[in-house]
Amino acid sequence: MNIPNILTLIRVALIPIFILLFYMPFHWSYIAAALVFTLASVTDWLDGYLARKLEQSTPFGAFLDPVADKLMVVIALVLLVQHHANFWVTAPAAIIIGRELVISALREWMAEMGARAQVAVSQLGKYKTALQMVALVVLLANPPQLTLWVIVGYILLAMSAVLTLWSMVVYLLAAWPHLRPDSDQNSPK
């Protein structure tokens, strides 16, 4: 067990606290939930940075880190869809969650083909994640009433959904030589 892995486990442990705070019937619960989500997002960046800097990358961390990230984001999106109950949150959430499923399956399949590097995280994916996290923090920090901040959150979430689709297309195009029916990797040996 090393520091990056401990940070990832802390991020997973923050999930029930985040959910509890989100549903508490106090005026400060939105801000508290947003702060916990922000803390989780910072630990996501920090554990990756420390794993590289301290050369403490492990197979356990490589597995758990993306799982912890996806859990936190998907749970935040589900909470926001339920709470806002409108197209402006539901459509981007469906796009983001759907893309995560497609890319996770694609990465697993490409790893089996020995071509995992073809679908490694790109700079576009990092921009998408950063925009998505900001959108989620803004929406989590505010009650579902149409205010300037909520509108900003909707716009940022829609922008992150566009980047999500764009990054999915980039990953699929990179993997396309391995996905084509006439690809050598698909023929029986």
Backbone torsions as a table, in degrees:
resi	resn	phi	psi	omega
1	MET	NA	127.4	179.1
2	ASN	-124.8	176.5	-175.4
3	ILE	-60.3	-46.8	178.7
4	PRO	-58.9	-40.9	178.6
5	ASN	-67.4	-36.6	177.1
6	ILE	-63.8	-42.4	177.7
7	LEU	-61.7	-39.4	177.8
8	THR	-64.7	-42.9	177.7
9	LEU	-64.3	-36.4	175.8
10	ILE	-61.9	-41.3	179.0
11	ARG	-60.0	-42.1	177.3
12	VAL	-65.2	-41.4	-179.6
13	ALA	-66.8	-24.3	178.7
14	LEU	-73.2	-18.0	-175.9
15	ILE	-58.8	-52.8	179.4
16	PRO	-63.7	-32.3	177.4
17	ILE	-65.8	-43.9	177.7
18	PHE	-58.3	-47.5	-179.8
19	ILE	-63.4	-46.2	180.0
20	LEU	-58.8	-46.8	179.8
21	LEU	-63.6	-39.4	-179.2
22	PHE	-60.0	-38.1	-176.5
23	TYR	-92.4	-2.9	179.6
24	MET	-66.4	141.6	-174.7
25	PRO	-86.9	45.5	-179.8
26	PHE	-119.1	152.5	-178.6
27	HIS	-63.5	-25.9	-178.2
28	TRP	-88.9	-3.2	-174.7
29	SER	-65.2	-33.4	178.5
30	TYR	-63.3	-47.3	179.4
31	ILE	-64.0	-41.9	-179.8
32	ALA	-62.5	-44.5	178.4
33	ALA	-63.5	-41.8	179.2
34	ALA	-64.0	-37.6	178.3
35	LEU	-66.3	-41.1	177.9
36	VAL	-65.0	-42.1	177.2
37	PHE	-61.9	-41.6	178.1
38	THR	-62.6	-44.5	177.3
39	LEU	-58.6	-43.8	178.0
40	ALA	-62.0	-41.0	179.0
41	SER	-64.3	-39.5	178.5
42	VAL	-66.5	-40.9	178.6
43	THR	-64.4	-30.2	176.5
44	ASP	-61.9	-48.3	178.6
45	TRP	-65.5	-44.9	-174.6
46	LEU	-65.3	-41.3	-178.6
47	ASP	-65.6	-37.2	177.0
48	GLY	-66.5	-43.3	178.5
49	TYR	-60.4	-48.8	-178.6
50	LEU	-66.3	-37.9	179.0
51	ALA	-60.2	-41.1	178.9
52	ARG	-73.8	-47.2	-175.2
53	LYS	-63.7	-43.1	-177.5
54	LEU	-92.9	2.9	-177.1
55	GLU	52.0	50.9	-178.3
56	GLN	-117.7	31.0	175.7
57	SER	-69.1	135.9	179.5
58	THR	-133.1	157.4	174.8
59	PRO	-59.0	-38.3	178.0
60	PHE	-60.8	-46.5	178.6
61	GLY	-64.9	-40.7	179.0
62	ALA	-62.9	-31.4	176.6
63	PHE	-79.3	-50.9	-170.4
64	LEU	-74.4	-33.8	-176.4
65	ASP	-57.4	-53.2	179.2
66	PRO	-66.7	-30.2	177.4
67	VAL	-65.6	-45.3	179.6
68	ALA	-62.0	-41.9	178.8
69	ASP	-60.5	-50.3	-177.6
70	LYS	-64.9	-38.8	177.1
71	LEU	-59.6	-48.8	-177.7
72	MET	-62.8	-45.9	-178.4
73	VAL	-66.6	-47.1	-178.6
74	VAL	-63.2	-42.0	178.8
75	ILE	-64.0	-42.7	177.4
76	ALA	-60.8	-43.5	179.9
77	LEU	-64.1	-42.5	179.7
78	VAL	-63.2	-43.5	178.1
79	LEU	-61.2	-43.1	-179.1
80	LEU	-69.0	-38.2	177.0
81	VAL	-61.3	-45.1	179.8
82	GLN	-65.2	-40.6	-174.1
83	HIS	-76.2	-42.2	-178.0
84	HIS	-85.9	-34.9	176.3
85	ALA	48.2	53.1	176.0
86	ASN	-145.6	168.3	-178.6
87	PHE	-60.2	-37.0	-171.7
88	TRP	-67.6	-19.0	174.3
89	VAL	-105.8	-40.7	-174.4
90	THR	-64.9	-45.9	-178.4
91	ALA	-63.0	-51.2	177.0
92	PRO	-61.1	-37.4	179.0
93	ALA	-62.5	-43.4	178.7
94	ALA	-62.4	-40.8	178.4
95	ILE	-64.0	-47.4	-177.1
96	ILE	-64.6	-46.5	-179.3
97	ILE	-67.0	-43.0	178.2
98	GLY	-60.1	-43.1	178.8
99	ARG	-62.5	-41.9	179.4
100	GLU	-60.8	-39.6	177.4
101	LEU	-64.7	-46.0	-178.9
102	VAL	-62.5	-48.4	-176.1
103	ILE	-70.0	-36.1	176.6
104	SER	-62.5	-44.8	178.0
105	ALA	-64.7	-41.2	179.3
106	LEU	-62.2	-44.6	179.9
107	ARG	-63.5	-41.2	178.5
108	GLU	-62.7	-45.6	-179.3
109	TRP	-65.1	-42.1	179.2
110	MET	-65.5	-34.1	176.7
111	ALA	-63.6	-40.5	177.3
112	GLU	-63.9	-30.2	179.4
113	MET	-83.0	-5.2	-177.5
114	GLY	76.7	22.9	-177.1
115	ALA	-126.2	34.3	-176.9
116	ARG	-58.3	-34.4	-178.3
117	ALA	-62.6	-23.0	179.0
118	GLN	-64.8	-25.3	-177.8
119	VAL	-122.9	35.7	176.5
120	ALA	-70.6	160.9	-179.4
121	VAL	-60.8	131.3	-178.2
122	SER	-104.2	171.9	176.0
123	GLN	-63.4	-37.2	177.2
124	LEU	-60.1	-41.2	177.5
125	GLY	-62.4	-35.0	178.6
126	LYS	-70.1	-40.2	176.3
127	TYR	-63.4	-42.6	178.8
128	LYS	-59.4	-45.0	-179.2
129	THR	-64.3	-44.1	-179.7
130	ALA	-62.2	-46.2	179.5
131	LEU	-63.4	-40.6	179.1
132	GLN	-62.5	-44.0	-179.5
133	MET	-64.4	-41.7	178.4
134	VAL	-63.3	-45.3	178.8
135	ALA	-58.5	-44.8	-178.7
136	LEU	-65.6	-41.4	179.0
137	VAL	-62.6	-44.3	179.5
138	VAL	-60.7	-46.4	-178.5
139	LEU	-69.6	-38.0	178.9
140	LEU	-66.5	-31.9	-175.2
141	ALA	-78.2	-8.1	-174.5
142	ASN	-126.9	141.5	175.2
143	PRO	-64.1	157.7	-175.5
144	PRO	-76.8	50.8	174.9
145	GLN	-109.9	144.0	-175.0
146	LEU	-71.5	92.0	176.8
147	THR	-117.2	172.0	178.6
148	LEU	-58.0	-43.0	-179.2
149	TRP	-64.1	-39.8	179.4
150	VAL	-67.4	-39.9	176.6
151	ILE	-62.5	-42.7	175.6
152	VAL	-59.5	-43.0	177.7
153	GLY	-61.1	-42.7	177.7
154	TYR	-61.6	-44.3	-179.7
155	ILE	-63.8	-45.9	179.0
156	LEU	-63.2	-38.9	179.0
157	LEU	-66.6	-40.2	177.1
158	ALA	-64.0	-41.9	177.7
159	MET	-62.7	-40.1	179.3
160	SER	-68.0	-32.5	176.6
161	ALA	-66.4	-38.5	176.7
162	VAL	-63.7	-46.4	177.2
163	LEU	-63.0	-34.0	177.7
164	THR	-61.1	-47.7	178.0
165	LEU	-63.7	-42.8	179.9
166	TRP	-61.1	-46.5	-179.8
167	SER	-65.4	-34.7	177.4
168	MET	-63.5	-42.4	178.0
169	VAL	-61.7	-42.9	178.6
170	VAL	-59.9	-45.7	178.7
171	TYR	-63.4	-43.7	-179.2
172	LEU	-65.4	-38.8	176.9
173	LEU	-65.2	-38.8	177.8
174	ALA	-64.9	-34.3	-178.0
175	ALA	-87.9	-13.2	-172.7
176	TRP	-51.9	-41.7	178.5
177	PRO	-57.7	-27.4	179.5
178	HIS	-89.8	-15.6	-177.0
179	LEU	-95.2	-21.6	-176.9
180	ARG	-60.1	142.9	178.8
181	PRO	-60.7	-28.9	-178.4
182	ASP	-90.5	7.9	-179.6
183	SER	-68.5	140.7	179.0
184	ASP	-61.4	-30.3	-178.1
185	GLN	-67.7	-24.6	-176.9
186	ASN	-88.9	-12.1	-177.8
187	SER	-82.8	142.5	179.0
188	PRO	-64.7	145.1	-177.6
189	LYS	-103.8	NA	NA
